[in-house]
Amino acid sequence: MIRRDYIIRAIEEAVRALAEISGFRQDQRWEEAQQAIETQCKALTGLDERSVAKLSEMELLALVAQDQPTSLVQTRLFLVISLLKEAGEVAAAQGQVQQGHDFFLKALHVLLGVSAENEAGELPSFVPRVETLLQSLSGAPLPFRTLTMLMQHYERTGQFALAEDMLYSILEEKGDDREGLAFGVAFYQRILRQNDATLLVGNLPRAEILEGLGDLTHRQKL
């Protein structure tokens, strides 16, 4: 019970901090918003938001998890994701487009990593969703690694048509090399194991899967 109460208090504090930052941002009080973001980032990681955005996901996890109970680590990561999103909004609003992009992209990578480990798939209301971060990144090409992470996320969550979209973005980038085509064939073969109802919910009927599989198989022979 003590541990549960501790986590609840941590979430409540996170929500209050994010609401304050959002208020500063909406009032265009940029300096105060940046100071609040930096304060929260340093409390969680010991680093400011720009340094956090440069870390790998594993490095960030190590910092967030240091000396913390396992049950609280995910909540702290959720807060970092939200802070990075706010930092991106503040940067973009001030014309710092590349800086904002870097914040949004790091937030997306961390969110996809956390979602992959979170079997329940439930996110607190204060955490930005994948679609929200993608919208913030719209207009900029996504790195190959991001496309791969998104494809895995969509397949894992049963959004098969979106996973296929990511697959073809990957293939466009890689070209018709053997590795890329084999990757696509394996994807189609995996989801063919799903029943028809599940495939329909994922907006990718079996007939379309077989058509895509046939196309890639043909391209492998060329």
C-alpha positions, 0 to 999 in steps of 0.5 A: 500500500505504501508503494502504491501511494508513493506512485500515485503521489508521483503521478499527481506531482507529474500532472501538476508540473506538466499543467504548469508548464503547459500554462506557461507555454500557452501564455507564451512565457517561454523562459518560465516554461523552459526553466520549469522543464529543465527543473523537472528534467534535472530532478528525474535525470540530473540533466537538462532537456537538451542533454536528455535528448542526446542520450540513447534510450538505454542511457536514459533508462539507466539514469531514470532507474538509478536508485528507484524502485522498479514500480516507479521507473515506468512512471518516471519515463512517462514524465520524461516523455511528456517533458520532451514533448513540452520542450519540443512545443516550446522550441517549435513555437520560438522558431527552433525547428530542428531543436523541436524536431529532436525533442519530439523524435526522442520522445517518440523513441522513448514512448515506443520503447516503453510501449513495447515493454508495457504489455497492458498497453495503457498510458496515463492521460498526461502522456502524449500518444504516438499519433500526437508525436507523429503529427508534431513531426509531420513534414520531416522524413523519419529515420530508418530506425524510427520507421522500424520501431513504428512498424513493430508498434503497429504490428504489436497493437494490431494496426496492420494497415499502418504497419504495412505503410511503415514497411513500404516506407522502409522498402522505399528507403532500402530499395529492393535489397535482399534483406529488406524484401525478406523483412517484408515477406516475414511480416506478411507471413506473420500476420497471415497467422491471424484470423480473418476478424483480427485482420479486418479490425487491423484494416488489412484483409487476408486478400491484400496480405496475399497480394503484398506477399506475392509482390515481394516474393516476385521482387525477390526473384528478379 
